Amino acid sequence: MKSGKLVLYSVAVLFTLLAPFIMPDFKTQLATLWLMIIVALTWDMTGGQMGYNSLGNIFFYGTGMYVAAVICIALTHDVGSYTNAFSDQVYVFSDAEYFTGVMIGILGAGVFCSACALIIGYLTFGLRGPYFAIGTLGVAIAAGELVSNWDWVGGGQGISLPVFPYDLEQGKIFFYALFAATGVLLFIFLRWLYTTRFGAAINAIRDDEEKAEAMGIHTLRYKLTTWSIAAFFIGVVGGISAFQLIHFEPLETAYQTINLGIFMVVCVLLGGKGTLWGPVIGAIVFHLFKEVTWNYLLGWQWVALGALIVITVVYFRDGIMGWLMSVKPEWFGIRVEKKSEDAMQEAGT
């Protein structure tokens, strides 16, 4: 079994390294795939592993975009003047200024979003079930409206960032590498985290929070820590997306609650909540499904997406991973002892 896992991880690493060169025409789609994997893994941290289903994780993605952009601009220019729609000044970034702004901006976005998660979580983790989901969704919607009316960061017109200074194809590889490196780092980190006492504690919160508290687990501390870690990685990929897209708007791009905010949840449901590989598999399947329907069923893509969600909820309630575990338990190291007919009859008598 260990050799099988080693082969699986080796193939995954090799494909990650070679994918943009094997499929050069799909560099952007591959980068988006990694984005979907990351947001699915981070959503599952709270929704699958801890049992707190959030509809507001898109808040950290949008906030990460704006924080990264503001930091990059502020290192060289005045932000208010840069984002002024009536300004006729030309703003130039040297190569060093661009890459410095990208790196500091991305890290700053992650740290800022992590701090926001602590504050928001402290206010919302008193809610449970659908109330927590609706509460976090309200935070994301409110943030989008606030930013769209904040002229200092561009208001409704959004922000335009400097273009990658070298060749366009090199830029695609650069951003793919950033997404892939973040995704691999997150996967390795979660693979370790879920095997620790911390992972057992958040699973206990999911199973029965009252009993977890009675056992001496400081549930609020674990909930805040889990959400802040998830927010850090979402903020980081939000920052990467800001530089990849070059121009983004608050409601349609940054705080896109209807699109990415829902997609990350669907990926986890499709792959299987509360599993390490479930969000990854779900993101891959969903991204492929979305690309095919958006290209060949234009105008009907939302109908196809709705059908996918219905089929998942009705026939695959535990997701693809849950279904595989039930039909092929030996693949996951689960031993199922089969009783003979005589033993079963004897047990029945």
QUIBELGI-V521120 format. One record per backbone hydrogen bond with DSSP energy under -1.0 kcal/mol. NH is the residue of the N-H (numbers start at 1). CO is the residue of the C=O. If there is no record, write none. Layout:
# QUIBELGI-V521120
((NH,CO) (NH,CO))
This chain:
# QUIBELGI-V521120
((5,1) (6,2) (7,3) (8,4) (9,5) (10,6) (11,7) (12,8) (13,9) (14,10) (15,11) (16,12) (17,13) (18,14) (19,15) (21,18) (22,18) (23,19) (26,23) (30,26) (31,27) (32,28) (33,29) (34,30) (35,31) (36,32) (37,33) (38,34) (39,35) (40,36) (41,37) (42,38) (43,39) (44,40) (47,43) (48,44) (49,44) (52,46) (59,56) (61,57) (62,58) (63,59) (64,60) (65,61) (66,62) (67,63) (68,64) (69,65) (70,66) (71,67) (72,68) (73,69) (74,70) (75,71) (76,73) (77,73) (82,78) (83,79) (87,84) (98,94) (99,95) (100,96) (101,97) (102,98) (103,99) (104,100) (105,101) (106,102) (107,103) (108,104) (109,105) (110,106) (111,107) (112,108) (113,109) (114,110) (115,111) (116,112) (117,113) (118,114) (119,115) (120,116) (121,117) (122,118) (123,119) (124,120) (125,121) (127,124) (131,128) (133,129) (134,130) (135,131) (136,132) (137,133) (138,134) (139,135) (140,136) (141,137) (142,138) (143,139) (144,140) (145,141) (146,142) (147,143) (148,144) (150,147) (153,150) (154,151) (155,150) (157,154) (158,155) (159,248) (161,246) (171,167) (172,168) (173,169) (174,170) (175,171) (176,172) (177,173) (178,174) (179,175) (180,176) (181,177) (182,178) (183,179) (184,180) (185,181) (186,182) (187,183) (188,184) (189,185) (190,186) (191,187) (192,188) (193,189) (194,190) (195,192) (196,193) (199,193) (200,196) (201,197) (202,198) (203,199) (204,200) (205,201) (206,202) (207,203) (208,204) (212,208) (213,209) (214,210) (215,211) (216,213) (217,212) (219,217) (222,218) (223,219) (224,220) (225,221) (226,222) (227,223) (228,224) (229,225) (230,226) (231,227) (232,228) (233,229) (234,230) (235,231) (236,232) (237,233) (238,234) (239,235) (240,236) (241,237) (242,238) (243,239) (244,240) (245,241) (246,242) (247,245) (248,159) (254,249) (255,250) (257,255) (261,256) (262,259) (263,259) (264,260) (266,262) (267,263) (268,264) (269,265) (270,266) (271,267) (272,268) (281,277) (282,278) (283,279) (284,280) (285,281) (286,282) (287,283) (288,284) (289,285) (290,286) (291,287) (292,288) (293,289) (294,290) (295,291) (296,292) (297,293) (300,297) (304,300) (305,301) (306,302) (307,303) (308,304) (309,305) (310,306) (311,307) (312,308) (313,309) (314,310) (315,311) (316,312) (319,316) (320,270) (321,271) (322,318) (323,319) (324,320) (325,321) (326,322) (327,323) (328,324) (331,328) (332,329) (333,330) (334,329) (344,340) (345,341) (346,342) (347,343) (348,344) (349,345))
